[in-house]
Amino acid sequence: MGQYHPPPIQPKAPEFSKGYAPGEVAVGYDPTTDAGVIKKAIRTSSVPPTVDPSNALTQPPGDTKMDLDALLKILPKLTPLQVEALKPHLGTTPQDLARATDDVVKIGVIGLLMGPKDFDAFMLHYALSDNGKPKPKSKLNFTFKDTWILSLVLLDRKSGDIEAIKDSYRRRYGDNLLHLIKEALRKEPLLGNLYMNVLENRVNPGVSEVDDPAAKNALQTAIDKDADELFTATVGTIEGNKFAWIFTTSSRQRLKEVAEAYKKRQGVALLEAVTKKLKKLDEFKDELSYILMGLDDDLRAKRDAQLLENTMKGFGTPPILPKPRFFSP
């Protein structure tokens, strides 16, 4: 009788947040009434027939009146799937509807009308442009200033959501998001590698996510090895790319298991090690801490509350830049 060999461990199947999976529909929802109320609530007499979606935030106000109370009675209560069902009934794009509203509420209206998936793509496009105006591809080799937007949109996300965001960006703006961000982060190689891993989107499972006993044993060995390699990567010349690879190719459960193995073997929490031992890689350290804090519900809430507070303080951004934390799943 031959020796048993466990089946090869496959990447984890994609998971989706509500509103991101292809083919989902809002069962039992008729959007016609809500669409009529929304169109009536935003009455614009001078909207041009075509508005560049990348430029929607910086267009001058027209002769517009908006019944914000009427909008807020409907939009925040809609599920992502209901928003998707609603959009074709609006007769124009969310940017067209919101372009002439006051800057304080404009981005909120756009975000609520777009739904989370398309708003993610919108935020990334805004971050990859000059004050809302498209940046020529020949000039994309700049130092990326808004990496915090990349964190909000791309880190600590389900693998299916990443594919949906990439697809939305390609459909809306006609560009490959992976290539654009790679070019934008040419001068930040560690961040570039981290986000390339995220967008390439290979997610390896944890021990508790497979059933075969032999596969479980093989995964535990690999996870222990990851924990040891992370420790080695903090000794001497810091190997940031090792952190980038393990953090972005592990499922949330697997990364939890790596963090547990690290603490068991080194006697210190992985988050503490990242915070204290990667001081020379400040921005990169922030990205890694963002991912690790997403593994724990209490730490995630603390992280998100701090980010929201930072956006209210400006967070180094121009006043017109939105507060996307409100719209992130």
Buried (B, 14 or more C-beta within 10 A) or exposed (E): EEEEEBEEBEEBEBBBBEBBBEEBEBEEBEBEEBBEEBBEBBEBEEBEEEBBBBBBBBBEEEEBEBBBEBBBEBBEEBEBBBBBBBBEBBEBBBBBBBBBBEEEBBBBBBBBBBBBBBBBBBBBBBBBBEEBEBBEEEEBEBEBEBBBBBBBBBBBBBBBBBBBBBBBBEEBBEBEBBEBBBBBBEEBEBBBBBBBBBBEBEBBBBBEBBEEEEBBEBBBEBBBEBBBBBBEBBEEEBBBBBBBBBBBBBBBBBBBBBBBBBBEEBEEBBBEBBBEBBEEBEEBBBBBBBBBBBBBEEBBEEBBEEBBEBBEEEBEBEEBBBBBBBBBB
